[in-house]
Amino acid sequence: TFQAQPGLVTAPNRVLHSMRSSECPSSSFSLLDTGLCLTGDKQLESFVQQLDSFYHRKSASSFDVKGPRYRLGDFTIKPGIVCVGPNSLGAILEVEYVPCNVVTQCWSLLQQVVRRLVDAQVQPPNMPSQQNEQAYTAADTMAQYIKIFADIRKLPR
């Protein structure tokens, strides 16, 4: 995560998150706090690091999510442990309904599957905000992870 250098960018305190996903091993994602996501090959990350006159690294720690991947019929289920360095901070469950890439068309089905997989007291997340029933992409997943990591940062330790 990078933060804008004060006075050098027209909108101070802008944050730029640099992310990678094992689901897209040759891609790199850079997300601005405005919601804009840049997706490119691994060289995008090198480019972002060269913007150090505009953005500086916010913290030395980075989040890592590790876990297995399962297929259950048309669903991909990925439970994971969220870590910063050697410290485990929480658990996460990612569920994908493979035949459908428009979330609004399969949201109720996804909620039913999540309810069956986890304790009934755990609330599934709200539907991700998408415009005009657009296809769900890896960049949308990265944006969801940014929100989850922000929530984890707020937890007392």
N, C-alpha and C positions, 0 to 999 in steps of 0.2 A: 504494500500500500504506500502510495506516495501522496504528499500534500504540497499544494502550490506554495512557492516562495512568496512571502509577503511583498507587495509592491511591484512584482514583476508580471503578474497576470491581472487582467482587467477585473476578474472576479476572485478576490482573495479567498483563501481557505478552501479551494477546490481540492477534491481528493480523487486520485486515480488509483484504481485497484488493478494489479497485474495478476492474472490467474492462468493456470493450466489444468487440463482434465485428462485423465487416463482414457476417457471415452473418445477423445480427439487428440491423440498423442502428437500429431504434427502441427497443432494449432496453439496459438496463444491468444488470450483475451485481455483487453484493457478496457475497464469500465470506469467511466466518469460518474461522479455522484449525481449528475443530472439525468442519468439513465442511458446515456449514449454508450454503446459498446462497439469497440473496434475489434474485429476478428482477423487474424492473419497467421502467417506461418511463425515458426519459432523466432525469426528475426525481428518480429514486432516487439518482442520483449527487449531485445538489444537496443532497438530504436527508443523505446520508452525510457530505458536507463540512460540514454544520451540526453534526455530532456532535463538533466539534473540542474540546469540553470533556471528552469521553470518549476520543477517539482523536486522535492527531496523525500527520501525514504522516511515514512512516518514512524515506523518502529522496526526493529531488527527481527522481531518474531513474525512468523507466518503460520497460518492455519494449514493443517493437513488432515484430510479425511481418508481413512483406510478401512477397507472391509471387502468382503466377498461379493460376488455378483451371482444372482440366481435367476433362472427362467422358470416361470410357473405358467404354462400355457402361453397366452399372448402377453403376459406381463414380465417385465424385468424388475427385479427387486434387489435393491442394494442397501443393506444395513451398513453403517459405518461408525467408527469412533473418531470424534473430532479431537485433534491434538494440537498443541503448540509446543514444539520441542518434545521433551519426554513426558509432558503433562497431558493427561486425558481430561478434556473439559466437558464432554457430553457425547450423546449418541444421536445419530441422524438416520432417517429411513427415506430413501428415494424410491419411488414407484413410478414405473412408466408403462402405459398401455401401448404396446408397439404398433398395432394397426391404426391408431388414431394420433394425428399430430396437431389437432385443433382442440385445445384444452376444454373449451366450452361445450364441445360435443360429447366428451366422455368424463366430465368432472364428477357426476353422480356415481358412475361406475368406479372411478378411482377412490372416491370417499368410502364406498362400500368395502373395497378390498383393504384399504388402510384400517378401517374399523375392525375387520376380521383378523388382521395381523398384529395389532397392538391392543393394549388395555383399553377398555371402553371409556375410561376416564381421560384418556389422551385425546385432545381435540385435533383433528386434521387441520392443516393450514387453510386459510382463505384461498379462493381461486386466484391464481396470478393474474395481474391486470394485463390484458392483451387488447390491442385495438383491432377492430373489424375482423374478428375471428381469424387472425393470422396464424400461420403454422408455427408451432412451438419449435424453438431451435436450441442448440447448445448454449448460445448466448443468453437465452432466457433462464436456463439452468444456472449459469454463472451468476446472474443477477439474484436469483433466489438464494444461492449460497452466500452472497455478500450480505443479504438481509439476515440470514441465520447467524453468520459470524458476528455481525453488529449486535444482535441480541445476546449472543454468548459473551461478548466483551462487557455487556452491562451487568452480567450475573455477579453476585458477590462471591469472593473467593476467600 
